[in-house]
Structures are given as C-alpha cells and as structure tokens.
C-alpha cells in the first residue's frame, strides 16, 4: 500500500534540506547486509573489507528488516542543516529506555525469529543497556567504514542539496519531487511513495525534512512516527562517480572542455585546498585562482566549506567523474 505525506499550507513553507553522517553510517552498514546495494559501492567495499571484518554488525543487522519498522531512536532526524556525527550520536545515547524498548520490539517483530532470538530478548530485557551498546557499535562503524571517506561523501551530499535547492527555487515542490526518485508522486497537497507498507501522516505544520544519501540507493525512504520530524531520504545525484579515482595529469580532453587553467585547478584538488594553497601549487596569482574557483563552483564542479579562517574547495562527484579516464 502507498505511503503518504499530507501537506498543509504551513508545511509548504517549512521544507528544508539536511545531511546526516549518522544516517550514512547506518546505510553503509546496511550495504554490507544487502548485496543489491553494492553496485555503485564496490571500490568502497574493497577498501573497507578488512575494517568491516573486525566489526560484529549482527546486532544492527537484526534491526534492519527487509520490510517494516526500523528503530526511530537510532536515527533521529538531524536538527540543523549540517550536524556532526558526535552530535547525532549524543541524541541516540539520550534515548528514553522505555520508548526505545517499544521501538526495538516493533523492529524485531518485522524479522521472523528475531523477537524470540537470544540477542533480541537481551535487548528487550535491558533497553537502557541496549541503547548504549548499539550506539557504541555505530560509533565503531562510523570510525571504520565512513569517517575516512566523509569528505568525499559530504561533497556529494552538499552538491546534491545545492542542485535541488535551485530546482525548488525555480519550480517549487512539484518540480523538486518530480526529480528526486521515480517512486515519488506529487498530487494536490500529498506526496506519495510507492511502497508495500502503508503509512499516512499529516505533517501538521512541521514541514518535511529532505535528506540525500549516498548509501540508500536504490531506495527512497520515508518515515518517522510522531514526535519525530517527518523525513524523506533519497539517493543523492552523482553516486556513479563517487568512488572514481582521478587520472593524475590533466587530461587534454578536459583542458579543451574547461580551459587549461580551470582543468589544472580541478585536477590539483586531490584534497581540499584553499585559494592560497592552490595559487602556490600552480604558480598562479591568487586573484586568478579565485576567479576560476568561483566559475567551477557555479558549474557544480566544486563545493566550498569554511574551516576556521580558511575556505576550502573540493571536487564534487561530477568533477571526479570528469577527471577519470572515461569521464570526458
């Protein structure tokens, strides 16, 4: 049965984007469980194979049914546009044990045998301990599987938010939802997701939180029961080039496409760098590099973020794909 989000007038003004390192950690763990999600992530899977072998992820997998309820307290929607993993994990650790127990019971009931299993019974017998142990396991998964790759993942997610924010500004919600995922339909004031399970929620003035995800592909996920913020998680654009390695020297085809200076700058950004660092690296005037960086950023090839007094630039997945040997 379909999944409905019903918008009122206030909700149309309160849709916002965010990204969540804790969500990406959860879905990275799920990729290891569900082979159908492997397609775009084989290079990452090869890189994290040894680290993943050192983790016992079975308690988390037990709470990831093929269809049905996933515990909301383990993935609270982010409270701002950009939160840290540590901030999100602190909210998980602060979960009420009574509410967590019911959340765990609902999730375990969706997997045959999980509710009666020794691990399931242990969680339900001491939910306060279960909350902390599951949070500890997510922290280990973050450090082993996601944190080393977070700059690249963050660039992907922020580039997606920038792209869809522009579409929202240009065409409103109808145009935005039309391009997020083929399972989404917007009609009247209702957003519908084609799903086997039924869910019907009025947003009641809270609006809808929109979160791109690298690891959720090929799914689109909607949910969270009250009092949680209604949330839609969808596959980020550009994941096909997410793990593509750059080609090294500036490809001639890229120089013809962008111009030599901009192509050199794009290729020099193997790691996030400032205008000054790039100018020194390429023996160019900082003003020249700054102008090229602005042009590349406007084209969706770079994303910038402030670190202290510096603004660092890094490539988006689209740029990574362009630099790859088959990209241009």
Secondary structure, 3 states (H helix, E strand, C coil): CCEEEECCCCHHHCCEEEECHHHHHHHHHHHHHCHHHCHHHHHHHHHHHHHHHCCCCHHHHCCCCCCCCCCHHHHCCCCCCECCHHHHHHHHHCCCHHHHHHHHHHHHCCCCCCCCCHHHHHHHHCHHHHHHHHHHHHHHHHHHHHHHHHHHHHHHHHHHHHHHHHHHHHHHHHHHHHCCCCCEEEECCEEEECCCCCEEEECCCCCCEEEEECCCCCCCEEECCCCCCCEEEEECCCHHHCCCCCCCCCCHHHHHHHCHHHHHHHHHCCCCECHHHHHHHHCCCHHHHHHHHHHHHHCCCEEEEEECCEEEEEECHHHHHHHCCCCC
